Amino acid sequence: MIARGVDFLENWLADNISRQKGDEAMAGKLAAKVIADGVAAGLAVADMELEEADAEKYIREVIVHLDTPGTPSD
């Protein structure tokens, strides 16, 4: 993942996932949206090194960590 892709993903997650939106069932829809938003912002999918399945898994992990204080990523 290029630095611009990392920055985009981190900012997107901060803006779009919060404790209030911590619904694991939404991970698939959020994955499709982050990829679409990245492409709309001028990133190639390869720049983000994400495929929808990978993005969904990553987003699901972020949501779980938000919903479970004290997990290693906190």
Secondary structure, DSSP 8 states (H G I E B T S, - for coil): --HHHHHHHHHHHHHH--GGG--GGGHHHHHHHHHHHHHHTT--HHHHT--HHHHHHHHHHHHHHHHSTTSTT-
